[in-house]
């Protein structure tokens, strides 16, 4: 399973938690998406999936996969509830020591609910044939990687993930592994 985090948005650049707010890509983000396409041009995928949020879907389209991308609500970003659009430092002024991984968002989706969505994506990938390419979001993809490895959702905290990066989850014999992680699409 290949993973692509969407290109840059203003909120991603500014460190604001962007869950369900449909923020467009910046000019840099669009250039990053095109670079992802160049990087993946020689790869063949049995299935291409994307979050329906425009920042992920536009990344998929600009990368050259718009004619075959299938939308999956399971690839949507964590629902941050009342913490949507806020930065971690702003949240910590009200809740010292706060972490999305430990406390979760106020009035938002639980880590268990995000893990359940990630598990459905993994089950679909494992039932399919050929490589699967997924366009999604930072926290969701980090949870997906943790769940692929059999870890808890909160262990996604261990996997930093930048915008417009390519990662790959696979196998070493019968063991689920990370084959690549957080590789830039190209130096812009």
C-alpha positions in Angstrom: 0.0 0.0 0.0 1.4 3.4 -1.1 0.4 6.4 0.9 0.5 10.1 -0.2 -0.2 12.9 2.2 -1.9 15.8 0.4 0.1 18.9 -0.7 0.5 22.0 1.4 -2.5 24.0 2.5 -2.4 27.3 4.4 -3.6 25.6 7.6 -1.1 22.7 7.3 1.7 25.3 6.7 0.6 27.2 9.8 0.2 24.1 12.0 -3.6 24.4 12.4 -5.5 21.1 12.9 -7.4 20.6 9.7 -9.9 17.8 9.9 -13.1 18.2 8.0 -12.7 21.8 6.9 -12.2 21.7 3.2 -9.1 23.8 2.7 -7.6 24.1 -0.8 -4.0 23.5 -1.7 -1.7 26.5 -1.9 0.3 27.1 -5.1 3.2 25.2 -3.4 0.8 22.4 -2.6 -0.3 22.2 -6.3 3.3 22.1 -7.4 4.0 19.3 -4.8 1.1 17.3 -6.2 2.5 17.5 -9.7 5.8 16.4 -8.3 4.1 13.4 -6.7 2.8 12.5 -10.1 6.3 12.6 -11.6 7.6 10.4 -8.8 4.9 7.8 -9.3 4.7 7.9 -13.1 6.3 4.5 -13.6 4.4 2.7 -10.8 1.3 0.6 -11.5 -1.6 0.5 -9.1 -4.5 -1.9 -9.0 -6.6 0.6 -7.1 -6.3 4.3 -6.3 -8.3 5.6 -3.3 -8.7 9.2 -2.0 -10.3 11.0 0.8 -13.2 13.1 -0.6 -11.8 16.3 0.9 -10.5 18.6 -1.8 -6.9 18.8 -0.6 -6.4 15.1 -1.0 -8.6 14.7 -4.1 -6.9 17.6 -5.8 -3.5 16.1 -5.0 -4.6 12.8 -6.6 -5.9 14.6 -9.7 -2.8 16.8 -10.1 -0.6 13.7 -9.7 -2.4 12.2 -12.7 -4.8 9.7 -11.0 -8.0 11.7 -11.4 -9.4 9.4 -14.1 -9.4 6.4 -11.8 -9.5 7.6 -8.3 -12.2 6.1 -6.0 -13.4 8.1 -3.0 -13.3 6.6 0.5 -14.8 8.3 3.5 -12.5 6.1 5.6 -9.6 8.1 4.4 -10.9 11.4 5.7 -8.8 13.2 8.3 -9.5 12.8 12.0 -12.6 14.9 13.0 -11.1 17.5 15.4 -14.4 18.7 16.7 -14.0 22.0 18.7 -10.2 21.9 18.1 -10.7 22.3 14.3 -8.5 25.1 12.9 -6.6 25.5 16.2 -2.9 25.1 16.7 -1.5 22.8 19.4 0.0 25.8 21.4 -3.4 27.5 21.4 -5.1 24.3 22.7 -2.4 23.9 25.3 -3.1 27.3 26.8 -6.5 25.9 27.8 -5.4 22.3 28.3 -1.7 22.2 29.4 0.2 19.2 28.0 -2.5 18.4 25.5 -1.8 15.9 22.7 -4.2 14.7 20.0 -2.7 11.2 20.7 -3.4 11.2 24.4 -6.5 13.3 25.0 -8.0 13.5 21.6 -9.9 16.5 20.3 -12.6 18.2 22.3 -16.0 17.1 21.0 -14.3 15.3 18.1 -13.6 11.8 16.9 -12.0 9.3 19.2 -8.7 7.5 18.4 -10.7 4.2 18.4 -13.0 5.6 15.7 -10.1 6.7 13.6 -8.5 3.2 14.1 -11.7 1.5 13.0 -11.7 3.5 9.7 -8.0 2.7 9.2 -8.7 -1.0 9.8 -11.4 -0.9 7.1 -8.9 0.5 4.6 -6.4 -2.1 5.5 -8.9 -4.9 5.1 -9.9 -3.6 1.7 -6.2 -3.4 0.6 -5.5 -6.9 1.8 -8.6 -8.3 0.0 -7.6 -6.7 -3.3 -5.1 -7.4 -6.0 -2.0 -5.3 -6.9 -0.6 -2.3 -5.2 -3.1 0.3 -3.8 -2.4 4.0 -3.8 -4.1 6.1 -1.1 -4.3 9.9 -1.0 -5.1 11.2 2.5 -4.1 13.3 5.5 -1.4 13.5 8.1 -3.0 12.1 11.2 -5.1 9.5 9.4 -2.1 8.1 7.5 -0.1 8.0 10.8 -2.8 5.9 12.4 -3.0 3.8 9.3 0.7 3.0 9.5 0.4 2.1 13.2 -2.6 -0.2 12.5 -0.8 -1.8 9.6 2.0 -2.8 12.0 -0.5 -4.1 14.6 0.1 -1.1 16.9 -2.5 1.0 18.7 -3.8 4.2 17.0 -2.0 6.4 19.5 1.3 4.9 18.3 0.8 7.0 15.1 2.5 9.7 17.2 5.8 7.9 16.4 5.6 8.6 12.6 6.2 12.2 11.5 4.7 12.9 8.1 5.2 16.0 6.0 2.9 17.3 3.2 3.2 15.8 -0.3 5.3 12.8 0.9 5.2 9.3 -0.3 5.3 6.3 2.0 4.9 2.6 1.4 3.6 -0.2 3.7 4.3 -3.8 2.7 5.6 -7.1 3.8 8.8 -8.8 4.7 7.8 -12.4 4.3 4.7 -12.6 6.5 5.5 -9.6 8.7 3.8 -6.2 7.9 6.5 -3.5 7.7 7.1 0.0 6.6 9.1 -0.1 3.4 9.4 3.7 2.9 8.3 6.6 5.1 7.9 10.3 4.6 9.9 10.5 1.4 9.6 13.9 -0.3 8.1 13.8 -3.8 11.0 16.0 -4.9 12.9 19.0 -3.7 10.9 22.1 -4.6 
